[in-house]
């Protein structure tokens, strides 16, 4: 009934039905009338037939197998119904897999990096699969071969290790069969990964990061962290992978992620890394990545001006040099974090996301997926520690008042960067330590700010009254303290957050036992409603300054000059407060009125102590006599009165012309005040008694000044220089 034949046209020895359709179409009656058929088991293919099939497999290759670079045997095209023996199918499948494995191994071994021909040609001249050229067929063929080897001959855990070590042609590697090809493949992929990463990288243009130095999360220091504005990322954005604590990897508006490699190069790196990680060589791939990217990151930071300085180097720098380095560091840190580190994070993320970067057994693969940030961390950690190490050295350095505002700048810059540092580093356990370090440095900078402010208060307190400043002018300490206080008010947003306690009683009495400092037990520190701790500290500084100035005023032997000194300094304090709205708002109107009152008292005391005795010379008391033949005026007493006035005024003019009132408006107002008291009194006195002197001998010896002369002389006062001679109009020429 059934006849077997050999299909000569196909060159195959496999048995086939000559005409299945015809056989199925025979009438049932013919089948029933025939003799019962003899059941024959399907004939297994003869060994020679199988060999022929294996040898001539290329004639039956499928298009897919041709694309892979090797052919499938012809017997794979036989329909399932034509082979009825499970044992035969098992044999054929085994031979199929063996043939596929051999073909895949041949593709891999052609690219053996450790072969003699490759070694002879040299690494530099070695052809590369992923060279960025247009023809990518060989690279795709190689990757498919690697996939087939892993599928058909997965390596045992003992075979996993350095591809260089295990692909060296040793007997152990040769004995692993397909595993040997895996090692060769991994060694080749490692070379290709290094080649693409180094040869296809763009030169990072530092100028492109220049505008990042002026960016900030918010221009307002008070809410620099709370005002983060995250842009919305479209759901179909192919680069918006899920990362860490955020729902998707998104850039803060201050971050500028720059392409470090072309998109096709990144895709090649991802393809290579995924195969190395799947074969257990993720750690080796990560090491290659770090070895290439770490020098690039270090070079970028050097170009940004980040110097490699130890803590000791930083602390030995003079302040002027250190101040300049802080300014440069702030600009460089913004560009490094928001440009360099952010771009490195994105590149590493695109290559290694969700890959097990660890040489682990299958049981631990799930845990290894959490380490996909390892390549990024290893590439940038050294540079990040170097960058933040400078700020750390500043935070633990010697605390002196001149450093306060640059340290606040440093604190604010780091606070401004922390949301970006968190977004870049804190999303993974591997990189979180960098973010934690940055937070700790900011905390130490805050401690340094509080310590420096306390040190400044004590410095004002301890400044000894050594020598009186010439002319009773504004003391350098007053200028320094008030300029310092004005700058404090400029940084009020930051300092209000950092200064959380009022001046303590121990601080007020810190100078107890110091004989050079004023007694502080009776100092009155106003405590106003809703007064912030920072405002209390500023008022405390001014209170201490006032008492220090009182001690310095006692150095003057001339009481009038002592009062003039206090008047000048309190006036300077009042006007510095008024010139700074922030400082004024913190101090408040009530305390400003108290300061203004002290100024008025000092000015009044000066005029009384200096000009009252001169004005007393122009009084009538003691000039009148009674009885005898006199006219009622004692000419001798009158002459003495004129002589006393002349001597006192000339002495005041000579001395006080050397005194100095630096504020032009105050100087003019003080002259006017003196003239308003002196000139009317002198004119009146001269009008009443002038004729008594002019009728006697040598009246010019007594009436030496006209009212205009006095006015001109008053205008010489408080210039800080000896008076210049000028013509005086006299009553007798």
PLY file of the C-alpha trace (Angstrom):
ply
format ascii 1.0
element vertex 733
property float x
property float y
property float z
element edge 732
property int vertex1
property int vertex2
end_header
0.00 0.00 0.00
2.73 2.52 0.95
5.86 2.88 -1.03
9.02 4.62 0.03
11.32 6.47 -2.26
14.29 8.69 -2.07
13.78 12.27 -3.18
16.57 12.49 -5.65
15.80 16.04 -6.65
16.51 17.30 -3.11
19.49 14.99 -2.66
17.96 13.60 0.51
17.83 9.97 1.71
14.93 10.65 4.05
11.75 8.52 3.41
8.73 10.44 2.26
5.20 9.52 1.07
5.04 9.58 -2.65
1.51 10.90 -2.79
-0.15 11.57 0.54
-3.07 13.37 -0.98
-3.83 10.58 -3.35
-3.54 8.02 -0.60
-5.96 9.91 1.60
-8.41 10.19 -1.28
-8.77 6.41 -1.93
-12.29 5.10 -1.33
-12.92 3.40 1.92
-14.24 0.36 0.13
-10.92 -0.23 -1.51
-9.21 0.04 1.83
-11.62 -2.39 3.46
-11.33 -4.93 0.68
-7.60 -4.97 0.82
-5.62 -7.25 3.00
-4.83 -5.91 6.47
-1.73 -3.74 6.18
1.45 -4.68 7.90
2.37 -2.14 10.50
5.95 -1.08 9.93
7.69 1.17 12.32
9.03 4.29 10.78
12.46 3.69 9.50
15.00 5.78 11.32
17.37 7.65 9.11
20.45 5.71 8.37
23.65 7.01 9.82
24.96 7.68 6.37
21.82 9.62 5.53
22.20 11.73 8.61
25.80 12.39 7.76
24.85 13.38 4.25
22.17 15.62 5.61
24.65 17.25 7.98
27.23 17.72 5.25
24.79 19.23 2.78
22.88 21.32 5.24
23.72 24.52 3.42
21.44 23.53 0.55
18.43 23.69 2.90
19.42 26.72 4.93
16.68 29.07 5.95
17.00 32.80 5.26
17.22 33.44 8.98
20.09 31.01 9.43
21.94 32.56 6.51
21.67 35.93 8.19
23.20 34.43 11.31
26.27 33.39 9.30
25.66 29.66 9.55
23.01 27.29 8.01
20.37 25.09 9.43
20.45 21.43 8.15
17.93 20.36 5.59
16.19 17.86 7.81
14.88 20.73 9.92
12.59 21.51 7.01
10.94 18.11 7.11
7.37 18.39 8.27
6.56 17.00 11.68
4.32 14.35 10.27
7.16 12.88 8.26
9.21 11.91 11.29
7.33 9.69 13.67
10.01 8.60 16.07
10.64 10.59 19.25
14.05 9.02 19.59
14.95 10.16 16.10
13.69 13.70 16.82
15.82 13.85 19.96
18.86 12.80 18.01
18.16 15.34 15.30
17.57 18.18 17.81
20.79 17.36 19.57
22.65 17.47 16.31
20.85 20.72 15.43
21.96 22.45 18.63
25.46 21.11 18.25
25.67 22.49 14.74
24.30 25.88 15.80
26.79 26.02 18.67
29.68 25.16 16.39
28.65 27.78 13.88
28.28 30.42 16.62
31.66 29.48 18.06
33.26 29.90 14.65
31.87 33.46 14.41
33.19 34.29 17.88
36.59 32.70 17.42
37.23 34.77 14.31
37.39 37.77 16.67
39.59 36.18 19.34
41.46 39.12 20.87
44.17 36.80 22.21
44.91 35.06 18.91
48.44 35.06 17.54
47.48 37.06 14.45
45.85 39.76 16.53
48.83 39.94 18.85
51.18 40.21 15.87
49.14 43.01 14.31
49.12 44.98 17.53
46.21 46.46 19.48
46.26 49.79 17.68
45.81 48.21 14.25
43.27 45.62 15.38
39.99 45.86 13.44
36.98 46.59 15.60
33.40 45.44 15.25
31.89 48.65 16.62
33.94 51.24 14.79
31.08 53.63 14.02
31.20 52.80 10.30
28.12 52.25 8.17
28.38 48.43 7.86
27.12 46.90 11.09
26.30 43.44 9.78
29.35 41.78 11.34
28.73 43.41 14.72
25.12 42.20 14.72
26.22 38.73 13.63
28.71 38.63 16.50
26.09 39.65 19.05
23.67 36.97 17.78
26.44 34.40 18.02
27.10 35.43 21.62
23.40 35.08 22.39
23.31 31.57 20.84
26.40 30.42 22.74
24.89 31.58 26.01
21.61 29.85 25.13
23.12 26.57 23.94
26.12 26.31 26.28
25.54 28.47 29.36
28.72 28.87 31.43
28.96 27.27 34.82
29.59 29.50 37.84
33.17 28.23 37.93
33.77 29.58 34.45
32.80 33.15 35.33
35.78 35.43 35.83
38.09 37.76 34.04
37.69 37.24 30.29
41.39 37.97 29.81
42.39 35.29 32.29
40.01 32.58 31.09
40.35 33.18 27.34
44.10 32.87 27.27
43.96 29.42 25.66
44.78 27.53 28.81
43.90 23.91 29.19
41.23 24.72 31.72
39.48 27.03 29.32
39.79 24.62 26.46
38.22 21.91 28.54
35.09 23.99 29.06
33.99 23.61 25.44
31.39 26.29 24.73
32.49 28.18 27.81
35.82 28.82 26.12
33.99 30.65 23.34
32.12 32.65 25.97
35.42 33.81 27.43
36.68 34.78 23.98
33.43 36.63 23.35
33.63 38.47 26.65
37.24 39.49 26.02
36.25 40.82 22.60
33.23 42.66 23.99
35.39 44.18 26.71
37.76 45.54 24.04
34.87 46.79 21.97
33.28 48.48 24.99
36.51 50.27 25.83
37.03 51.25 22.20
33.55 52.75 21.74
33.63 54.52 25.10
36.97 56.18 24.45
36.96 56.76 20.68
33.38 57.98 20.24
33.26 60.37 23.22
32.65 64.06 22.56
35.03 66.68 23.89
33.12 68.35 26.69
33.01 72.08 26.01
33.43 73.81 29.33
32.06 76.97 27.76
28.73 75.17 27.38
28.59 74.95 31.17
29.47 78.61 31.73
25.90 79.78 32.23
25.35 77.07 34.83
27.57 79.05 37.18
24.87 81.69 37.53
21.89 79.36 37.73
20.19 78.60 40.98
17.12 76.76 42.08
15.68 80.06 43.24
16.98 83.58 43.47
15.48 83.86 46.94
17.75 82.29 49.55
14.89 81.86 51.94
13.12 79.21 49.89
15.91 77.84 47.72
14.97 74.26 48.54
11.21 74.51 48.60
10.89 76.27 45.25
12.10 73.37 43.11
10.19 73.30 39.86
10.30 69.96 38.09
9.45 69.90 34.40
6.91 67.37 33.23
8.38 64.47 31.27
6.27 62.91 28.58
5.35 59.28 29.20
6.65 58.19 25.82
10.03 59.82 26.30
12.47 56.96 25.68
15.07 58.35 28.05
12.74 58.78 31.00
13.68 55.63 32.81
12.53 54.95 36.31
15.19 55.77 38.85
15.31 55.44 42.62
12.86 57.52 44.60
11.54 59.53 41.66
8.87 58.19 39.35
11.08 58.95 36.36
14.54 60.32 35.76
13.89 64.00 35.27
16.17 67.00 35.32
15.74 69.89 37.68
15.48 73.13 35.77
19.03 73.99 36.78
20.55 70.76 35.45
21.93 70.66 31.95
22.58 67.13 30.72
25.04 67.15 27.86
25.44 64.31 25.37
28.80 62.69 26.07
28.56 60.19 23.19
26.43 59.89 20.03
23.14 58.02 20.38
24.29 55.09 18.24
27.42 54.70 20.37
25.31 54.65 23.54
23.09 51.98 21.96
26.17 49.88 21.12
27.48 50.25 24.67
24.12 49.17 26.06
24.08 46.12 23.75
27.58 45.12 24.84
26.97 45.75 28.54
23.74 43.76 28.56
25.49 40.69 27.14
28.46 40.96 29.46
26.18 41.38 32.46
23.99 38.45 31.38
27.09 36.26 31.11
28.24 37.27 34.60
30.78 39.87 33.50
28.93 42.99 34.60
31.61 43.88 37.12
34.33 43.73 34.47
32.23 45.90 32.18
31.73 48.42 34.99
35.46 48.49 35.68
36.19 49.26 32.03
33.57 52.02 32.11
35.10 53.58 35.22
38.65 53.30 33.88
37.66 55.32 30.80
35.20 57.84 32.25
37.04 58.63 35.49
39.97 60.39 33.74
37.47 62.28 31.59
35.59 63.50 34.67
38.83 64.49 36.41
39.92 66.42 33.34
36.60 68.28 33.20
36.94 69.38 36.82
40.48 70.56 36.21
39.29 72.65 33.28
36.61 74.12 35.55
39.34 75.23 37.95
38.89 72.64 40.71
42.30 72.13 42.28
43.51 69.03 44.07
44.13 70.48 47.53
44.31 68.65 50.82
42.64 69.98 53.95
46.04 71.09 55.19
46.76 72.91 51.93
43.49 74.82 52.19
43.99 75.78 55.81
47.51 77.09 55.17
46.35 79.53 52.50
46.29 83.26 53.23
42.77 84.62 53.44
43.01 86.75 50.32
44.03 83.73 48.25
41.43 81.55 49.93
38.68 84.09 49.30
39.44 84.04 45.57
39.44 80.24 45.56
36.02 80.18 47.25
34.59 82.37 44.50
36.06 80.08 41.83
34.88 76.97 43.68
31.27 78.17 43.77
31.24 78.68 40.00
33.01 75.39 39.35
30.79 73.41 41.73
27.61 74.54 39.97
28.99 73.54 36.58
30.42 70.26 37.90
27.23 69.10 39.62
24.67 70.39 37.15
26.68 69.66 34.03
29.45 67.11 34.44
27.98 64.81 37.11
24.44 65.02 35.74
25.64 64.11 32.25
27.74 61.22 33.56
24.75 59.97 35.53
22.56 59.96 32.44
25.18 58.18 30.31
25.71 55.47 32.93
21.96 55.15 33.40
21.34 54.60 29.69
24.04 51.93 29.53
23.65 50.00 32.78
20.08 50.53 33.96
18.57 47.28 35.30
21.73 45.27 34.53
23.22 43.07 37.27
26.64 44.66 37.70
28.07 41.89 39.82
29.69 38.50 39.30
27.07 36.51 41.18
25.33 33.20 41.04
21.84 32.87 39.66
20.37 32.87 43.16
21.77 36.33 43.83
21.01 37.95 40.49
17.90 39.63 41.85
19.90 41.38 44.54
22.56 42.43 42.05
20.18 44.60 40.05
20.36 47.24 42.77
24.01 47.91 41.88
23.46 49.29 38.39
24.70 52.71 39.61
28.11 51.26 40.48
29.77 52.32 37.17
28.62 55.91 37.61
29.77 56.03 41.23
33.18 54.58 40.42
33.62 57.10 37.60
32.74 60.25 39.56
33.21 59.47 43.24
36.84 60.56 43.37
36.07 63.83 41.62
33.01 64.46 43.82
34.99 63.85 47.01
37.71 66.17 45.75
35.14 68.83 44.90
33.33 68.71 48.24
36.57 68.24 50.15
37.41 71.90 49.59
34.17 73.01 51.25
34.82 70.57 54.08
38.28 72.05 54.68
36.74 75.53 54.92
34.07 74.29 57.35
36.60 72.95 59.85
39.17 75.74 59.49
39.98 78.51 61.92
36.96 80.69 62.64
37.70 84.38 62.22
35.21 87.22 61.59
36.51 88.11 58.13
35.54 84.64 56.86
31.86 84.87 57.78
30.36 86.13 54.54
32.37 83.93 52.20
31.43 80.94 54.32
27.78 82.01 54.08
28.25 82.21 50.29
29.71 78.72 50.38
26.84 77.48 52.56
24.24 79.05 50.27
25.89 77.65 47.14
25.95 74.16 48.65
22.36 74.50 49.84
21.38 75.61 46.36
23.11 72.54 44.88
21.78 69.98 47.34
18.50 69.30 45.48
20.57 68.61 42.36
23.07 66.51 44.32
20.14 64.56 45.75
18.62 64.01 42.33
21.94 62.82 40.93
23.41 60.86 43.84
20.85 60.08 46.53
18.56 57.94 44.37
20.82 54.90 44.79
22.56 53.25 47.70
25.84 53.15 45.80
25.99 56.95 45.38
24.07 58.07 48.46
27.25 58.54 50.50
28.22 61.49 48.31
24.91 63.22 49.02
25.23 62.43 52.73
28.71 63.96 52.76
27.43 67.13 51.09
24.66 67.44 53.68
27.16 66.99 56.51
29.46 69.63 55.06
26.58 72.08 54.84
25.79 71.37 58.48
29.40 72.03 59.47
29.37 75.26 57.46
26.25 76.32 59.40
28.08 75.58 62.66
31.02 77.62 61.42
28.72 80.58 60.68
27.25 80.48 64.18
30.70 80.14 65.71
32.12 83.03 63.70
29.24 85.33 64.69
29.89 84.52 68.35
33.60 85.10 67.82
32.84 88.46 66.24
30.77 89.54 69.25
33.60 88.60 71.57
36.13 90.41 69.37
34.10 93.63 69.65
33.88 93.09 73.37
37.58 92.46 73.84
38.91 95.27 71.61
41.01 97.22 74.12
41.01 101.04 74.42
44.70 101.40 73.61
45.12 104.82 72.01
42.59 107.52 71.28
42.02 108.25 67.61
43.19 111.76 66.65
40.58 114.49 66.40
37.76 112.49 67.94
36.76 111.08 64.56
34.86 107.84 63.93
36.83 104.94 65.37
37.90 102.17 62.93
36.14 99.66 65.17
32.86 101.52 64.71
33.22 101.48 60.94
34.15 97.82 60.94
31.34 96.73 63.22
28.63 98.70 61.43
29.77 97.66 57.96
29.84 94.11 59.27
26.33 94.49 60.68
25.08 95.88 57.36
26.46 92.84 55.58
24.82 90.61 58.16
21.51 92.21 57.26
22.21 91.52 53.57
22.44 87.83 54.46
19.43 87.91 56.77
17.54 85.19 54.86
20.26 82.64 55.51
21.24 83.87 58.95
17.65 83.95 60.17
17.54 80.21 59.49
20.94 79.51 61.05
20.79 81.79 64.14
18.10 80.24 66.29
19.07 81.37 69.81
19.36 84.79 71.42
22.60 86.01 73.01
22.98 84.06 76.22
23.79 85.42 79.66
27.18 83.71 79.51
27.93 85.59 76.27
26.97 88.89 77.88
29.33 88.23 80.76
32.07 86.66 78.63
34.43 89.51 79.49
34.05 89.14 83.24
37.51 89.20 84.72
38.92 91.00 81.68
40.02 94.38 82.98
40.19 95.84 79.47
36.54 95.13 78.72
33.69 97.22 80.08
31.53 95.83 82.80
28.58 94.08 81.17
26.50 93.34 84.20
24.36 96.45 83.75
24.08 96.37 79.98
20.53 96.68 78.80
19.63 94.45 75.86
16.19 95.46 74.60
13.88 92.53 74.04
11.12 93.57 71.72
8.03 91.66 70.69
8.47 89.38 67.67
12.19 90.05 67.69
14.16 87.36 65.87
17.28 85.83 67.42
19.34 87.37 64.61
17.98 90.85 65.40
18.80 90.29 69.07
22.38 89.43 68.13
22.78 92.57 66.01
21.40 94.78 68.78
23.70 93.03 71.22
26.67 93.76 68.97
25.76 97.47 68.84
25.21 97.60 72.61
28.65 96.09 73.18
30.12 98.53 70.67
28.59 101.50 72.50
30.11 100.45 75.79
33.43 99.80 74.13
33.32 103.32 72.66
32.60 104.78 76.08
35.80 103.16 77.30
37.73 104.59 74.38
36.24 108.06 74.97
37.75 108.11 78.46
41.20 108.15 76.84
40.74 111.82 75.84
41.98 114.36 78.36
39.75 117.05 76.89
36.20 116.40 78.02
34.78 118.25 75.01
36.73 116.04 72.64
35.51 112.97 74.49
31.92 114.06 73.88
32.70 114.93 70.26
34.14 111.44 69.80
30.97 109.81 71.13
28.83 112.15 69.04
30.73 111.21 65.86
30.54 107.48 66.51
26.91 107.30 67.59
25.97 109.48 64.62
27.80 107.03 62.35
25.91 104.10 63.91
22.55 105.82 63.46
23.18 106.67 59.83
24.46 103.19 58.96
21.22 101.81 60.36
19.13 104.30 58.40
21.09 103.63 55.21
20.27 99.90 55.39
16.52 99.16 55.32
17.15 95.53 56.27
19.26 96.53 59.25
16.73 99.16 60.28
13.85 96.69 60.11
15.71 94.22 62.29
16.78 96.77 64.89
13.41 98.49 64.97
12.33 102.08 65.48
12.42 101.92 69.27
16.09 101.06 69.50
16.92 103.53 66.74
15.25 106.27 68.79
17.41 105.32 71.73
20.52 105.64 69.56
19.37 108.98 68.22
18.82 110.18 71.79
22.37 109.20 72.71
23.68 111.15 69.76
21.74 114.25 70.83
23.06 113.95 74.36
26.65 113.64 73.14
26.30 116.68 70.86
24.75 118.77 73.66
27.45 117.72 76.10
30.14 118.72 73.62
28.72 122.21 73.11
28.25 122.77 76.81
31.70 121.60 77.78
33.41 123.50 74.96
31.46 126.73 74.37
29.67 127.49 77.62
32.75 129.03 79.23
33.28 131.17 76.11
29.68 132.36 76.16
30.01 133.13 79.88
32.64 135.75 78.95
29.89 137.69 77.18
27.66 138.01 80.23
27.11 141.30 82.12
27.67 139.88 85.55
30.65 141.47 87.32
31.02 144.46 85.01
28.80 146.94 86.86
30.02 148.98 89.85
28.18 151.44 92.05
29.16 154.63 93.92
31.85 157.28 93.36
32.25 159.11 90.12
32.23 156.07 87.79
29.69 155.52 85.09
28.67 152.20 86.57
30.90 150.05 84.27
34.28 148.82 85.48
36.56 149.40 82.50
39.26 147.21 83.95
36.81 144.37 84.39
35.51 144.98 80.87
39.01 144.87 79.44
39.67 141.60 81.25
36.39 140.23 79.96
37.33 141.00 76.33
40.79 139.52 76.89
39.30 136.32 78.38
36.88 135.98 75.50
39.59 136.48 72.91
41.88 133.96 74.54
39.17 131.32 74.99
37.82 131.71 71.47
41.22 131.69 69.86
42.22 128.62 71.82
38.98 126.85 70.84
39.50 127.89 67.23
43.08 126.66 67.20
42.32 123.34 68.89
38.98 122.48 67.40
40.04 123.23 63.86
42.20 120.13 64.30
39.27 118.08 65.51
37.40 116.20 62.83
33.76 115.62 62.09
33.87 113.37 59.00
30.21 113.67 58.08
29.84 116.84 55.99
26.25 117.46 56.96
26.90 116.93 60.65
29.94 119.20 60.48
27.93 122.01 58.91
25.04 121.58 61.32
27.42 121.71 64.26
29.03 124.94 63.00
25.60 126.50 62.51
24.57 125.51 66.00
27.70 127.07 67.46
27.33 130.23 65.38
23.67 130.61 66.36
24.68 130.72 70.00
27.96 132.61 69.71
27.37 135.38 67.14
24.19 136.91 68.62
25.75 136.93 72.09
28.95 138.56 70.80
27.09 141.20 68.77
24.96 142.07 71.76
27.93 142.27 74.11
29.95 144.31 71.62
27.05 146.70 71.02
26.60 147.36 74.74
30.23 147.84 75.75
32.16 148.75 72.64
32.22 152.49 73.24
33.74 151.96 76.70
36.77 150.31 75.11
37.04 152.58 72.09
37.20 155.67 74.31
40.23 154.29 76.09
43.80 153.52 75.08
44.67 150.80 72.55
41.15 149.50 71.93
42.52 147.07 69.28
44.12 145.06 72.05
40.71 144.22 73.43
38.28 144.30 70.57
40.19 141.94 68.24
37.31 140.29 66.33
34.29 141.40 64.49
31.20 139.25 64.27
32.18 138.37 60.73
35.61 137.28 61.95
34.02 134.95 64.42
31.75 133.50 61.76
34.72 132.83 59.50
36.62 131.25 62.34
33.71 129.00 63.23
33.76 127.73 59.64
37.32 126.55 60.22
36.24 124.13 62.94
36.24 120.32 62.64
38.31 120.14 59.46
40.94 117.94 61.06
43.72 120.38 60.14
45.26 123.58 61.60
43.34 126.78 60.74
44.31 128.74 57.67
45.00 132.49 58.16
42.41 134.84 56.73
41.80 138.56 56.83
39.75 139.84 59.68
37.87 143.09 59.52
38.74 144.97 62.68
37.05 147.86 64.39
40.24 149.93 64.28
42.44 149.70 61.19
0 1
1 2
2 3
3 4
4 5
5 6
6 7
7 8
8 9
9 10
10 11
11 12
12 13
13 14
14 15
15 16
16 17
17 18
18 19
19 20
20 21
21 22
22 23
23 24
24 25
25 26
26 27
27 28
28 29
29 30
30 31
31 32
32 33
33 34
34 35
35 36
36 37
37 38
38 39
39 40
40 41
41 42
42 43
43 44
44 45
45 46
46 47
47 48
48 49
49 50
50 51
51 52
52 53
53 54
54 55
55 56
56 57
57 58
58 59
59 60
60 61
61 62
62 63
63 64
64 65
65 66
66 67
67 68
68 69
69 70
70 71
71 72
72 73
73 74
74 75
75 76
76 77
77 78
78 79
79 80
80 81
81 82
82 83
83 84
84 85
85 86
86 87
87 88
88 89
89 90
90 91
91 92
92 93
93 94
94 95
95 96
96 97
97 98
98 99
99 100
100 101
101 102
102 103
103 104
104 105
105 106
106 107
107 108
108 109
109 110
110 111
111 112
112 113
113 114
114 115
115 116
116 117
117 118
118 119
119 120
120 121
121 122
122 123
123 124
124 125
125 126
126 127
127 128
128 129
129 130
130 131
131 132
132 133
133 134
134 135
135 136
136 137
137 138
138 139
139 140
140 141
141 142
142 143
143 144
144 145
145 146
146 147
147 148
148 149
149 150
150 151
151 152
152 153
153 154
154 155
155 156
156 157
157 158
158 159
159 160
160 161
161 162
162 163
163 164
164 165
165 166
166 167
167 168
168 169
169 170
170 171
171 172
172 173
173 174
174 175
175 176
176 177
177 178
178 179
179 180
180 181
181 182
182 183
183 184
184 185
185 186
186 187
187 188
188 189
189 190
190 191
191 192
192 193
193 194
194 195
195 196
196 197
197 198
198 199
199 200
200 201
201 202
202 203
203 204
204 205
205 206
206 207
207 208
208 209
209 210
210 211
211 212
212 213
213 214
214 215
215 216
216 217
217 218
218 219
219 220
220 221
221 222
222 223
223 224
224 225
225 226
226 227
227 228
228 229
229 230
230 231
231 232
232 233
233 234
234 235
235 236
236 237
237 238
238 239
239 240
240 241
241 242
242 243
243 244
244 245
245 246
246 247
247 248
248 249
249 250
250 251
251 252
252 253
253 254
254 255
255 256
256 257
257 258
258 259
259 260
260 261
261 262
262 263
263 264
264 265
265 266
266 267
267 268
268 269
269 270
270 271
271 272
272 273
273 274
274 275
275 276
276 277
277 278
278 279
279 280
280 281
281 282
282 283
283 284
284 285
285 286
286 287
287 288
288 289
289 290
290 291
291 292
292 293
293 294
294 295
295 296
296 297
297 298
298 299
299 300
300 301
301 302
302 303
303 304
304 305
305 306
306 307
307 308
308 309
309 310
310 311
311 312
312 313
313 314
314 315
315 316
316 317
317 318
318 319
319 320
320 321
321 322
322 323
323 324
324 325
325 326
326 327
327 328
328 329
329 330
330 331
331 332
332 333
333 334
334 335
335 336
336 337
337 338
338 339
339 340
340 341
341 342
342 343
343 344
344 345
345 346
346 347
347 348
348 349
349 350
350 351
351 352
352 353
353 354
354 355
355 356
356 357
357 358
358 359
359 360
360 361
361 362
362 363
363 364
364 365
365 366
366 367
367 368
368 369
369 370
370 371
371 372
372 373
373 374
374 375
375 376
376 377
377 378
378 379
379 380
380 381
381 382
382 383
383 384
384 385
385 386
386 387
387 388
388 389
389 390
390 391
391 392
392 393
393 394
394 395
395 396
396 397
397 398
398 399
399 400
400 401
401 402
402 403
403 404
404 405
405 406
406 407
407 408
408 409
409 410
410 411
411 412
412 413
413 414
414 415
415 416
416 417
417 418
418 419
419 420
420 421
421 422
422 423
423 424
424 425
425 426
426 427
427 428
428 429
429 430
430 431
431 432
432 433
433 434
434 435
435 436
436 437
437 438
438 439
439 440
440 441
441 442
442 443
443 444
444 445
445 446
446 447
447 448
448 449
449 450
450 451
451 452
452 453
453 454
454 455
455 456
456 457
457 458
458 459
459 460
460 461
461 462
462 463
463 464
464 465
465 466
466 467
467 468
468 469
469 470
470 471
471 472
472 473
473 474
474 475
475 476
476 477
477 478
478 479
479 480
480 481
481 482
482 483
483 484
484 485
485 486
486 487
487 488
488 489
489 490
490 491
491 492
492 493
493 494
494 495
495 496
496 497
497 498
498 499
499 500
500 501
501 502
502 503
503 504
504 505
505 506
506 507
507 508
508 509
509 510
510 511
511 512
512 513
513 514
514 515
515 516
516 517
517 518
518 519
519 520
520 521
521 522
522 523
523 524
524 525
525 526
526 527
527 528
528 529
529 530
530 531
531 532
532 533
533 534
534 535
535 536
536 537
537 538
538 539
539 540
540 541
541 542
542 543
543 544
544 545
545 546
546 547
547 548
548 549
549 550
550 551
551 552
552 553
553 554
554 555
555 556
556 557
557 558
558 559
559 560
560 561
561 562
562 563
563 564
564 565
565 566
566 567
567 568
568 569
569 570
570 571
571 572
572 573
573 574
574 575
575 576
576 577
577 578
578 579
579 580
580 581
581 582
582 583
583 584
584 585
585 586
586 587
587 588
588 589
589 590
590 591
591 592
592 593
593 594
594 595
595 596
596 597
597 598
598 599
599 600
600 601
601 602
602 603
603 604
604 605
605 606
606 607
607 608
608 609
609 610
610 611
611 612
612 613
613 614
614 615
615 616
616 617
617 618
618 619
619 620
620 621
621 622
622 623
623 624
624 625
625 626
626 627
627 628
628 629
629 630
630 631
631 632
632 633
633 634
634 635
635 636
636 637
637 638
638 639
639 640
640 641
641 642
642 643
643 644
644 645
645 646
646 647
647 648
648 649
649 650
650 651
651 652
652 653
653 654
654 655
655 656
656 657
657 658
658 659
659 660
660 661
661 662
662 663
663 664
664 665
665 666
666 667
667 668
668 669
669 670
670 671
671 672
672 673
673 674
674 675
675 676
676 677
677 678
678 679
679 680
680 681
681 682
682 683
683 684
684 685
685 686
686 687
687 688
688 689
689 690
690 691
691 692
692 693
693 694
694 695
695 696
696 697
697 698
698 699
699 700
700 701
701 702
702 703
703 704
704 705
705 706
706 707
707 708
708 709
709 710
710 711
711 712
712 713
713 714
714 715
715 716
716 717
717 718
718 719
719 720
720 721
721 722
722 723
723 724
724 725
725 726
726 727
727 728
728 729
729 730
730 731
731 732
